[in-house]
Amino acid sequence: MAHRTFFSFHYERDVQRASVVRKSSQFKSSITPEWIEASIWESAKTSGPSAVQKLIDNALMGTSVTAVLIGAQTASRRWVKYEIDKSLERGNGLIGIYIHNIKDFAGSTDYQGTNPLPAGYPTYDWMSNDQNLWMALGLVT
């Protein structure tokens, strides 16, 4: 069964690491990723908080899973917190994926950030738990 998955992350800091995750989804036919494109995100930010909320709310429509890509500063991001809260309201499945060990374009990794998810939700490390992660998303058996 295909899942439409919303990906939440700290855009400015982790977009390079998130792109690794994003590109990998093209090899998994059972996942339909929902990403907010950079140009749309930037336009909404300049229009104010209500525009950003509307953008996020619309992107979450029709999703069943929210994957929070946890980087070094993800837990402190206002819009990541909003995305998690809205995902819980919708009844989406929620998982965290640590991405700090993915190398950026300069070949550097980052430090592990704090998990922003409420207690009890699973987390995985992209670099060491990839098979378990895909099973948790229901993408492989």
N, C-alpha and C positions, 0 to 999 in steps of 0.2 A: 504494500500500500504506500503510495507516495505521500510525503509530508511537505506541506508548504511551510518553510522555516524562515522566521525573521531573525536576522543577525544584528545584534547590538554590540557596539564597541566605541571606544574613544577615537573618533575619526582622526583628529589632527596628529595624535601620537602613534596610532597603531594601524593606519591605513595600509602600510606596506606589509605588515604581518597578516592583516585581514585579507589582503589580496591573495596570499598563499592559500588560505582557507577557501576563499571564493573560487579560485581556479580549480581546486580539487573537486568541487561539487559538480563540475562538468563531466566527471568520470563516474558519477553516481546517478544512474537514471531514475532512482526512486526518490530523489530530493529535488524540490523546486525552491531555490533560495530567493528570499525577498531582501533586496539591498536598496538602501536609499542612495541614489547617485549623488556624487559630490556637488554637481552644479545645482541640483534641486535643493540639496541640504543648505548650501551657501545662500541661495536665494531666500529660502524660508527664514534663515537666521537673521538676515537683514530686514525682514518684514516684521519681526517681533516674535515673542513667545507663543502667542496664539497660533501663528502660522506654523511654527515648529510642531506644536502639539497636534495640529490638524494633519500635518505631513506624517507624523509617527502613527497617529490613529488610523489613517488611510492605509499605510503600509502594513499595519498589523491585521487588517481585514482579511479574512480567509486563511490566516495562518493557524497552525495547530501546535507549533513548537517555536519557542524563542531560545536561541543559542546566544549566550552572552560571552563574547570573546574577551577574556580577562587579561589585560595588560597591566603595566606598572601603575597606572593612575586611573583605571576604569572605575573603581569604586567611588571615586570622588566626583564623577561627572553627573551633573544635573539631569541630562537627557537620558543617560543610561538608567538612572533611578526611575525616571518617568516610564521608560520602556518596560522595565521589570514590573512596575506597579500595574501598568495597563495590561501586560501579558497575564498577570495573575488574575485581574478582573475578568479577562476573556476566558480564563480556564486553560490557557496554553500550557503544554508541557514546558518545563524550564530546566535548562542545563547550563553549566559554566564550562568554558574551555580555556585553559591557560595557554596563552600564546607567546609568553615572554621568551621562550627558548627558540622561537622561529627567528631566523636571521633576517635583518632588514637588508635593504639594497647595498649598504656599506659592509655587510657581513657581520654586524653586531647583534648580540642578543641583549635582553633587558633584564631587570630584576623582577621577581615575582611580586605582583600586586596583591592586594587584599581581595578576597572573594566578596562581591557585592550581593550575592544571592541570599535569601532568607535561609535559615538553618534547615537542613534536611534535603536540600536539592543537590543532585550529583554534580561533581566537577571532574574534569579529565584534563590531562596534559596533552596537547596536540602532538608533541614530539615523542611521548612514551606510551600513550594509551590509545593510539589511533584505531586499532581493531575494536577495543571496548567502546570507544566513542561511537563508531559507526553502528555497532550493535545497539547502543543506547538510543540512537536516533531511529532505530528500526530499519536501517539501510542494508544490513547484512545479517545473516543468521549464523 
